[in-house]
Each structure stands twice: as C-alpha cells, then as structure tokens.
Amino acid sequence: MFVGGIGRSGSTLIERLLGEVPGVCSMGEVVHMWRRSLVDDEVCGCGEPFGRCPFWVRVGREAFGGWDRVDAAEVLELKAAVDRTRFVPALLSDDPPPDLAARAARYTAFYDRLYRAVAAVSGCATVVDSSKHASLAACLRLRYGARMRLLHIVRDPRAVAHAWGKRVPRPDARPTSPEQYMARYSPARTAVQWMAQNGVLAALERGGLPTRRVRYEDFASDPLGELRAIAEFAGCGAQGLPLGADGSAELSPAHTVSGNPMRLTSGPVRVRADVGWRSQLAPPARVAVSALTLPVRWRFGY
C-alpha cells in the first residue's frame, strides 16, 4: 500500500500505527532511501545505521544480492528523469510516451524488488511505503494498476503551512548528511504544493486506482474507527488493532528508512488533534494560504 499526500499531514503517525497491525510492515519513505540510506547511511527507525541494521541487510540480500549490487546513482538519475511533478500529466495519460514509460518501468523495478523482499523477510502480506510523493504514485500505477492500494491523507492546508514553517532538526541525520534539518516551505509554496500533490492523488482515484482518503482531522477525532477502516482497505483485516478506545497505543521500534522524526519514537503515544496553527499561524499567512487553496480545498471538506 502506498501512502500519499503532502508532508506534515499526519502520515507518519498513521503509518506507525498501521505498522503495529499483525501482517503489516511499514517501510517509511522509500523514495528517500536511495540517497539517505544507501549513500548517507542514515539510521533506521530501530536506531541502527542502515548498513548495520540486520533487517535491511537481509532485505538487501533478498532483493539485490546485497546493497553493494545497487547503483544508487543510477536510481537517483532515473528518479530525476521520471519521478517529478512535471512528468505527472504524461504519466497519467492513457498512452504515456514510450521513452517515459520505459524509464518508469526501470525505476519502479527497483521498488518492486524491494517490496517483494520486505514482504519475504518480514513475513508480512502487506507492506506500506509512505513516500507520499504523488509523482511516485503515478509511476507505480503504471506497474501495478488496480493491484495498488493508495491511502490518500489530507490535512487542512493552513495547518500544513504552519508545520512546514517550523525549523525542525533531523535526529536521524549523520554529521556528514547534507540535510541536517527538515525542509521548510513558505506559506505560498506550501499552498501550491498542497494543491498539486492532493490534486494528482485525486486524479489517480478518478482514473480507477483503488483509494481510501483520510482527513487527518477525522482520524484524530476517531482514531480507532479510522484505523479499522484503513486496515480493512489494506486487506489485512481489523484484528489486533493497536489503539485503545481513548486513542492510546504502544509503538514498538520499526524498520523505517526515512520520514518524520516520529519514526524513531517507541513507547506509549496518544492520538490527539493538533490545532496549534489556529493561534500560531500568522494572519497574513493564513489569509494567503486560504486564498490560494480556495479552488481545491472545498473538495476535501475544508
């Protein structure tokens, strides 16, 4: 299952909780793995550097005969040649250009081998990639078609803009990693990205891709009910859900390769609505985001 949406929408929390369901393995944001894990050797969600994590060592052997057999530069080159928003209109067409389709096939072959290996090593029938990028979802649709499941997570664009404005260190970064802080966007850029990402994911749904859309606010209001529906959509059933009726859960260490710092969290957590943006987002920013996203956000109930 692929988790799509713009970052800072609550996807990491939902992915971590879904990863506690029996038969589900959450991988984190695989789209960043090729650089952050293979090149920079950043830490796995379990706390071990990627290259020394027993789980990922086994996955690398199963998928490629070892990670040293993977040319990260080749994957990143393919990513730049196909996994970009500007290629989405062609990727969504009924008959994409042959050269683009060929690049997408080569690119997603790496993901396919990885997903199969994760399923084999973990023993889980459902693997979850929370890469979020709509362009990657469009690439993967060309490979999997209706076999793919898309979990589309949406959050109020003003809350997302507030989150993208924060300066947050990346605790998983190595001292030599080029990205020591999580990326930051201006309110205007966040608004444009919010519309683009959610618009493409909605287009994939209209094109027939099996999709379940979850608003962060609805999940925070009824986490147990929403998680049950997500698990059933993913095909893993609703047995053994990790949430209590009060939204509390116990997170175990997870082998996630990249994402929000929460991927490193283990122990007790509780799902709560985060509405700090209502008082902390500057009025000019709120007005700008509200105006820019007006043509789209009403479709998602905002």
C-alpha positions as CSV (number, residue, x, y, z in Angstrom):
1,M,0.0,0.0,0.0
2,F,1.2,3.5,-0.9
3,V,0.6,6.4,1.5
4,G,0.2,9.6,-0.5
5,G,-0.2,13.3,0.4
6,I,1.8,16.4,1.2
7,G,4.2,16.0,4.1
8,R,3.3,17.2,7.7
9,S,-0.2,15.8,7.3
10,G,0.0,13.2,10.0
11,S,1.0,10.4,7.7
12,T,3.9,9.2,9.9
13,L,1.6,8.6,12.9
14,I,-0.9,6.8,10.8
15,E,1.8,4.6,9.2
16,R,3.4,3.8,12.5
17,L,0.0,2.7,13.9
18,L,-0.8,0.7,10.8
19,G,2.6,-1.0,11.2
20,E,1.6,-2.4,14.5
21,V,-1.3,-4.3,12.9
22,P,-0.4,-8.0,12.5
23,G,0.7,-8.8,9.0
24,V,1.7,-5.2,8.1
25,C,5.3,-4.0,7.7
26,S,5.8,-0.2,7.4
27,M,8.9,0.8,5.5
28,G,8.9,4.6,5.9
29,E,9.5,7.0,3.0
30,V,11.3,4.7,0.5
31,V,11.6,7.5,-2.1
32,H,14.4,9.0,0.1
33,M,16.1,5.7,0.9
34,W,18.3,5.6,-2.2
35,R,20.2,8.7,-1.0
36,R,19.7,8.9,2.7
37,S,20.2,5.2,3.4
38,L,22.4,3.8,0.6
39,V,24.6,6.9,0.3
40,D,24.5,8.7,3.6
41,D,23.9,5.6,5.8
42,E,21.4,7.4,8.0
43,V,19.8,5.5,10.8
44,C,16.9,3.0,10.5
45,G,13.9,3.6,12.7
46,C,15.3,0.9,15.0
47,G,18.3,3.2,15.8
48,E,21.0,1.3,13.9
49,P,22.7,2.8,10.9
50,F,21.1,1.5,7.7
51,G,24.1,-0.5,6.7
52,R,24.3,-2.4,10.0
53,C,20.5,-3.0,10.5
54,P,20.0,-6.8,10.4
55,F,16.6,-6.4,8.9
56,W,17.7,-4.2,6.0
57,V,20.9,-6.3,5.4
58,R,18.6,-9.3,4.9
59,V,16.3,-7.3,2.6
60,G,19.2,-6.1,0.5
61,R,20.4,-9.7,0.0
62,E,16.9,-10.9,-0.8
63,A,16.2,-8.1,-3.3
64,F,19.5,-7.5,-5.0
65,G,22.1,-9.9,-3.7
66,G,23.4,-7.2,-1.4
67,W,23.2,-3.4,-1.3
68,D,26.6,-3.2,-2.8
69,R,25.0,-4.5,-6.0
70,V,22.7,-1.4,-6.2
71,D,23.9,1.6,-8.1
72,A,22.3,4.4,-6.1
73,A,23.5,7.0,-8.6
74,E,21.5,5.1,-11.3
75,V,18.3,5.0,-9.2
76,L,18.7,8.7,-8.4
77,E,19.3,9.5,-12.1
78,L,16.1,7.6,-13.0
79,K,14.2,9.4,-10.3
80,A,15.2,12.8,-11.7
81,A,14.1,11.6,-15.2
82,V,10.6,10.4,-14.3
83,D,9.6,10.9,-10.6
84,R,8.9,14.7,-10.9
85,T,5.7,16.7,-10.8
86,R,6.3,18.0,-14.3
87,F,6.1,14.4,-15.7
88,V,2.7,13.7,-14.0
89,P,0.4,14.8,-16.9
90,A,2.2,12.3,-19.2
91,L,2.3,9.6,-16.5
92,L,-1.5,9.9,-16.0
93,S,-2.3,9.7,-19.7
94,D,-3.8,6.5,-21.2
95,D,-0.8,6.3,-23.5
96,P,2.3,7.8,-22.0
97,P,5.3,8.5,-24.3
98,P,7.3,5.2,-24.8
99,D,10.6,6.7,-23.5
100,L,8.9,8.0,-20.3
101,A,7.1,4.6,-19.8
102,A,10.4,2.8,-20.3
103,R,12.1,5.0,-17.7
104,A,9.2,4.5,-15.3
105,A,9.5,0.7,-15.7
106,R,13.2,0.7,-15.0
107,Y,12.7,3.0,-12.0
108,T,9.8,1.1,-10.4
109,A,11.6,-2.2,-11.0
110,F,13.8,-1.3,-8.0
111,Y,10.8,-0.6,-5.9
112,D,9.1,-3.9,-6.9
113,R,12.2,-6.0,-6.0
114,L,12.4,-4.1,-2.7
115,Y,8.7,-4.5,-1.8
116,R,8.8,-8.2,-2.5
117,A,12.0,-8.7,-0.4
118,V,10.5,-6.7,2.5
119,A,7.4,-9.0,2.4
120,A,9.6,-12.1,2.3
121,V,11.9,-11.0,5.1
122,S,9.2,-9.6,7.4
123,G,6.7,-12.4,6.7
124,C,4.0,-9.7,6.2
125,A,1.5,-9.9,3.4
126,T,1.0,-6.1,3.4
127,V,3.9,-3.7,3.0
128,V,3.4,0.1,3.4
129,D,5.5,2.7,1.6
130,S,4.8,6.2,3.0
131,S,6.8,8.1,0.4
132,K,3.8,10.4,-0.2
133,H,5.1,11.8,-3.5
134,A,2.2,11.9,-6.0
135,S,4.6,11.6,-8.9
136,L,5.9,8.3,-7.5
137,A,2.4,7.1,-7.0
138,A,1.8,7.9,-10.7
139,C,4.9,5.9,-11.7
140,L,3.9,2.9,-9.5
141,R,0.4,2.9,-11.0
142,L,1.9,2.1,-14.4
143,R,3.5,-1.0,-13.0
144,Y,0.7,-2.3,-10.6
145,G,-2.5,-0.8,-12.0
146,A,-5.5,-1.7,-9.8
147,R,-3.4,-4.1,-7.7
148,M,-2.0,-1.0,-6.0
149,R,-3.8,0.5,-2.9
150,L,-3.5,4.2,-2.3
151,L,-4.1,5.7,1.1
152,H,-4.6,9.4,0.5
153,I,-4.0,11.5,3.6
154,V,-5.2,15.1,3.6
155,R,-4.9,17.8,6.2
156,D,-6.2,21.4,6.4
157,P,-3.7,23.4,4.2
158,R,-3.3,26.1,6.9
159,A,-2.2,23.5,9.4
160,V,0.2,22.1,6.9
161,A,1.6,25.5,6.1
162,H,2.2,26.1,9.9
163,A,4.0,22.8,10.1
164,W,6.2,23.4,7.1
165,G,7.3,26.8,8.5
166,K,8.9,25.2,11.6
167,R,12.6,24.7,12.0
168,V,13.0,21.0,13.0
169,P,16.3,19.2,13.3
170,R,16.6,15.7,11.7
171,P,17.7,13.5,14.6
172,D,18.3,10.6,12.1
173,A,20.9,12.6,10.1
174,R,24.5,11.7,10.2
175,P,27.0,14.5,10.9
176,T,28.1,14.3,7.3
177,S,24.5,14.3,5.9
178,P,23.7,17.3,3.7
179,E,20.2,17.6,5.3
180,Q,20.6,18.4,9.0
181,Y,17.1,20.0,9.2
182,M,13.7,19.0,7.8
183,A,12.9,21.1,4.7
184,R,10.9,24.3,5.2
185,Y,8.4,25.9,2.8
186,S,6.9,29.4,2.7
187,P,3.1,29.6,3.1
188,A,2.7,30.3,-0.6
189,R,4.9,27.4,-1.7
190,T,3.1,25.1,0.8
191,A,-0.3,26.1,-0.7
192,V,0.9,25.4,-4.2
193,Q,2.4,22.0,-3.2
194,W,-0.8,21.2,-1.2
195,M,-2.9,21.7,-4.3
196,A,-0.6,19.9,-6.7
197,Q,0.0,16.8,-4.5
198,N,-3.6,16.4,-3.5
199,G,-4.9,17.2,-6.9
200,V,-2.7,14.5,-8.6
201,L,-3.7,11.9,-6.0
202,A,-7.4,12.7,-6.5
203,A,-6.8,12.3,-10.3
204,L,-5.4,8.9,-9.7
205,E,-8.5,7.9,-7.8
206,R,-10.7,9.2,-10.6
207,G,-8.6,7.1,-13.0
208,G,-9.6,4.0,-11.2
209,L,-6.8,3.5,-8.7
210,P,-8.3,1.9,-5.5
211,T,-8.1,4.7,-3.0
212,R,-9.1,5.5,0.6
213,R,-9.0,9.1,1.5
214,V,-8.5,10.0,5.2
215,R,-8.6,13.5,6.6
216,Y,-6.2,14.0,9.5
217,E,-8.9,15.8,11.4
218,D,-11.3,12.8,11.1
219,F,-8.5,10.4,12.2
220,A,-7.7,12.5,15.2
221,S,-11.4,12.6,16.1
222,D,-12.0,8.8,15.8
223,P,-8.6,7.1,15.5
224,L,-9.8,3.6,16.3
225,G,-12.6,3.7,13.7
226,E,-10.4,5.2,11.0
227,L,-7.6,2.8,11.6
228,R,-10.0,-0.1,11.4
229,A,-11.3,1.1,8.1
230,I,-7.7,1.7,6.8
231,A,-6.6,-1.8,7.9
232,E,-9.6,-3.4,6.1
233,F,-8.9,-1.3,3.0
234,A,-5.3,-2.6,3.0
235,G,-6.6,-6.1,3.1
236,C,-5.1,-7.1,6.5
237,G,-8.3,-7.2,8.5
238,A,-9.1,-5.3,11.7
239,Q,-7.8,-7.9,14.2
240,G,-5.2,-6.8,16.7
241,L,-5.5,-3.1,16.2
242,P,-3.0,-1.3,18.5
243,L,-5.3,1.5,19.5
244,G,-7.3,1.8,22.7
245,A,-10.7,3.5,22.8
246,D,-9.1,6.6,24.1
247,G,-6.6,6.8,21.2
248,S,-3.7,5.4,23.2
249,A,-1.2,3.0,21.7
250,E,2.2,1.4,22.4
251,L,4.7,1.7,19.5
252,S,7.4,-0.8,19.0
253,P,10.7,0.0,17.2
254,A,10.1,0.0,13.4
255,H,12.5,-0.5,10.5
256,T,11.6,2.7,8.7
257,V,14.2,4.2,6.3
258,S,13.2,7.9,6.3
259,G,10.5,10.3,7.3
260,N,9.3,12.5,10.1
261,P,11.4,12.2,13.3
262,M,8.4,10.4,14.9
263,R,9.6,7.3,13.0
264,L,12.2,6.9,15.7
265,T,9.7,7.0,18.5
266,S,8.7,3.9,20.5
267,G,6.7,3.5,23.7
268,P,3.3,5.0,24.6
269,V,1.6,7.5,22.4
270,R,-1.8,9.0,22.2
271,V,-3.6,10.4,19.2
272,R,-4.7,14.0,19.7
273,A,-5.8,16.7,17.4
274,D,-3.0,19.3,16.7
275,V,-4.7,22.6,16.2
276,G,-1.9,24.9,17.3
277,W,-1.9,26.5,13.9
278,R,-5.2,28.3,14.7
279,S,-3.4,30.6,17.2
280,Q,0.2,30.4,15.9
281,L,-0.1,30.8,12.1
282,A,0.3,34.5,11.4
283,P,-2.8,36.1,10.0
284,P,-1.2,37.2,6.7
285,A,0.0,33.6,6.1
286,R,-3.4,32.2,7.0
287,V,-5.1,34.6,4.5
288,A,-2.6,33.8,1.8
289,V,-3.0,30.0,2.1
290,S,-6.8,30.2,2.4
291,A,-7.0,32.3,-0.8
292,L,-4.5,30.2,-2.8
293,T,-6.1,26.9,-1.9
294,L,-9.7,28.0,-2.2
295,P,-10.2,26.4,-5.7
296,V,-9.3,23.0,-4.3
297,R,-9.7,22.7,-0.6
298,W,-13.5,22.7,-0.6
299,R,-13.4,19.4,-2.5
300,F,-11.8,17.9,0.6
301,G,-14.2,19.5,3.1
302,Y,-12.1,22.5,4.2
